[in-house]
Amino acid sequence: MAVSPSLKTPLTGSGLRRYLPFLNWLVHYRRADLPSDLVAGLVTAIMLIPQSMAYAQLAGLPPQIGLYASVAPLAVYALLGTSGQLSVGPVAITSLAVFAGVSAFAEPGSPRYLELVLLLAFIVGMVKLLLGVLRLGFLMNFVSHPVLAGFTSASALIIAAGQLKYLLGYRIEGERFHEVVLSAISGASQTNPATLAVGLGSMILLLLFRFRLKPFLQQRTRLPSAAVTLIVSGAPLLTVLLGILAAWLWRLNETAGVRVVGAIPQGFAPFTLPSLSIADAQALMPTALTIVFISVVESIAVARALASKRRKAIDPDQELVALGAANVTASITGGYPVTGGFARSVVNDQAGAVTGLASLVTAASIGVIVLWFTPLFYDLPQAVLAATVIVAVLSLFKPGEALRIWRMNRTDALTWGVTFVVVLLAGIEAGILTGVVFSLILFLWRTSRPHIAIVGRVGQSEHFRNVLRHRVQTCPHVVAVRVDESLYFANTRYLEDTLLRIVAGRPEVKHLVLIGSAINFIDASAMETLESLMHELRAAGVELHLADIKGPVMDQLQRAGFIAHLGAERVYLSAHQAMQALDCG
Amino acid sequence: MAVSPSLKTPLTGSGLRRYLPFLNWLVHYRRADLPSDLVAGLVTAIMLIPQSMAYAQLAGLPPQIGLYASVAPLAVYALLGTSGQLSVGPVAITSLAVFAGVSAFAEPGSPRYLELVLLLAFIVGMVKLLLGVLRLGFLMNFVSHPVLAGFTSASALIIAAGQLKYLLGYRIEGERFHEVVLSAISGASQTNPATLAVGLGSMILLLLFRFRLKPFLQQRTRLPSAAVTLIVSGAPLLTVLLGILAAWLWRLNETAGVRVVGAIPQGFAPFTLPSLSIADAQALMPTALTIVFISVVESIAVARALASKRRKAIDPDQELVALGAANVTASITGGYPVTGGFARSVVNDQAGAVTGLASLVTAASIGVIVLWFTPLFYDLPQAVLAATVIVAVLSLFKPGEALRIWRMNRTDALTWGVTFVVVLLAGIEAGILTGVVFSLILFLWRTSRPHIAIVGRVGQSEHFRNVLRHRVQTCPHVVAVRVDESLYFANTRYLEDTLLRIVAGRPEVKHLVLIGSAINFIDASAMETLESLMHELRAAGVELHLADIKGPVMDQLQRAGFIAHLGAERVYLSAHQAMQALDCG
């Protein structure tokens, strides 16, 4: 069940270095890496500044909370994480989960709301730490790809719909996707034209940068890749600055009713411990677990992909510890739940990040903004931030994914569909839970009806193949059956039923040979079934024989005493030997 | 994933006969079977009469409810079930579940309690019907053997402890096992000596019959097996009659405070429809699902074992329909939830039951008792019924089972322990739920860390084996890896991690050959991982190759477009061919 020791290459050192990975890169820091780490850190900061504020708005929080969440948590991850490229901070889907989860208990923007968000970040952090310390990271594997894909596409739609109120400038009610869309349509006549113009203008600018300028720079110019990344990643900041300029020049707030961000406090929030209330913690637990699931799955997938490009590997359990510590830090420094984001990590990587120093530079740069430059954002229209969010989540909406999954596996496509629909209609927590349970049941169903084939001898060879697919020879008194699955509690009764049916339908059969070439393990339930199957077959005048059993499975059967009950002489190395011994050669 | 059509031998006929299985045996009834069916039916009735009353008492119900549950439901199952031997009626563990579940909402013995029990039987029946009609019987496979074994042993202890109040004659409080035991100890001085004498006397008589008389009759006499069964199965009825005689002769009720059953109404309860209240149904749902799980698992296992002895097979989905109809019948005829019991079915089988006619005879016999002979049981001491229950559940308490499971599989033994302890300390519903979830997580954990071996060539042969277990030859620029598990969402990330680690630790490797001889299917998540793995390996300068992929898996890879992305030339029929092509021959 476990990997052989020799496969475990130590990657992050041993002892102290394993738990404090920065000792690996900080102590032996190579001067040559300094310029690229510096550039990457600055480029990522330029991208993160508007995005952090936009995602905070999406989470129902004032913009500075997004900035706070992008400083200390980022630095903590840089010191404890095993990826030099992963960039941690607020991301779209986590922000949506915060809003959906916490707005059920407090009014967004209220002090109570902020208090609950800080507690939520604390819980998220503690759960991640616990999973990491207990090495329970494998639990994250409950979220299958179709669930995550369906969830992400539906979340993108919900996020985009939620931004409509900032883009159109009137109040839109509702929590579920369809409620929001209906409310937006019914109020369309109240659209604020100036707000819409600012929002659409920002979107067009952002889209031009991404879809026109980027390919142009890449194909028509000889700019180095880091420079292209800098220009394209700078698009949101440029848009924000243009938006501020326009709002300030034409006093859009007073004259045209364009809502702006307003006063952002300068400097950091004081350190605070979250107010721990059991009742609050219980209420927030479903949201916290949802955030843990989706953020860990995303963070680790991104970190792994970027590390392996450099032929490095990450330590998933240490990643959990680092992400947990980052979230606890977010909680005590006035931030909100953070995740290793896909978009920003790719930017960090493309801009040349080699070690965690890049993230330290990013954190320091945003820290400078928080300390001295927040008044700059007073006139920033909320519609510009909404445009940033919508363009960012556009790439998350991938209905084509369902089609791709459909081609891979019909039932998995159903999982995508179920998750997608439940997220849209019932919310993200219900959706992800439904998806996870659905895919587990599907997996059990799949393995609970394994492929079972009656096999016969191919010509005069020693090969045995499915009687339905090949021209093979069989004997009336022996039936040889191959089971293409490990035997465990969910398929053991199906196996028993099928074998008994085979025997019940063939009164002339005296011997049943079970071929175990595809059986990787046998659990206690299956062992029990094999025992009773043997007795039931014997009572019906049929002897059970085993052939081609793998070494570890044979050990299990020995230990359980099954071989002694069966008779060691009924166990054969191969189907060929079994058939010869049973006069079916 | 599904069995080949040729394996599905029709067992219960087709069309109407499939859904009304009695058409198979009633229409073509063989005269020769009549005597054994008659004897078996009577023997089973003799055993069932005291047991039905005892289990009703265990369920917190008056004794006649147990008798009602043994008439109409039994007949309905006989007509709709596919087993001629399964005997349906009240059983110990279901009765315990009824008591534990319903006593939380109503005082046992009150009209409200009975009303809820009837509703419970109705829900249990409808859920079973639904599972059968939708062919969802495979869901029952969620309950693994260790969960069921741990649950059964703990339940036996709870049941025995619950009978102490009838055996000792004083009030014992508490629901959990430890509460009951503590309460029994603290009140020990109030023991009613006459009650205890009657109870212990009954237990000794019953134990003598089972452990002394049965082996004696079998070994020392030449009585036919059916006669032995009759004598031994008659033990409870004999004990009951002796108990009644003693209580009547010495007026134990009035003179010595021995509580007796009292007046039992003669005749059947009028047909009633359960009072359907959504709130009640919701409250009872956890209990109903628990009962469905445990009773279906027991019934189908017993039916299957007895059928296969006669080289017949049962249809599990039709069994669900029959059990569902029996429970709905119990609900409208004043009974309570019924199950195909192990003990009574074995008696029915040993006494010679061939078809459902035996159960019809049993039902009719008990019907006669209900109509005319209930006054006979007025003086029956409750302590005698308690003794019957305790002796019956003794055989369910099997701590040795944990040891056996331990020898089969360490982690499965942990499942047994967790289920056992949680059932004792927190109750049967919490216990079974914990066990099911625990064993699912365990299974996912097990398959989420599959055995992955680096393999090399054995001598000059075409065989490739684990480098750690065999002396084999490898090449520095090629690494061949065998994965002993199907690839699905829970192990796909572990696979990716392990392969990337292998490559990260071997900078000289240029080719990775993935050997798929033990891969039975690949789901969409794993497909996705293979894609990204291929790209990640390529980015690191390593080419991925596939060898020894099974036909159906190859079809999946083709359909998903993976083979086109990988390059068909990188897919080899065998590891040998792959290694030759990569200059590692």
Interface residues (C-beta under 8 A of the other chain):
Chain A: M1 A2 V3 S4 S6 L7 K8 T9 L11 F138 L139 M140 N141 F142 V143 S144 H145 P146 I300 A301 R304 A305 A307 S308 K309 R310 R311 K312 A313 P316 R404 I405 R407 M408 N409 D412 A413 S439 L440 I441 F443 L444 W445 R446 T447 S448 R449 P450 H451 I452 A453 I454 N466 V467 L468 D484 E485 S486 Y488 F489 A490 N491 T492 R493 Y494 E496 D497 T498 L500 R501 I502 V503 A504 G505 P507 A518 N520 F521 D523 A524 S525 M527 E528 T529 S532 E536 L537 A539 A540 G541 K550 P552 Q556 R559 A560 G561
Chain B: M1 A2 V3 S4 S6 L7 K8 T9 L11 F138 L139 M140 N141 F142 V143 S144 H145 P146 I300 A301 R304 A305 A307 S308 K309 R310 R311 K312 A313 P316 R404 I405 R407 M408 N409 D412 A413 S439 L440 I441 F443 L444 W445 R446 T447 S448 R449 P450 H451 I452 A453 I454 N466 V467 L468 D484 E485 S486 Y488 F489 A490 N491 T492 R493 Y494 E496 D497 T498 L500 R501 I502 V503 A504 G505 P507 A518 N520 F521 D523 A524 S525 M527 E528 T529 S532 E536 L537 A539 A540 G541 K550 P552 Q556 R559 A560 G561
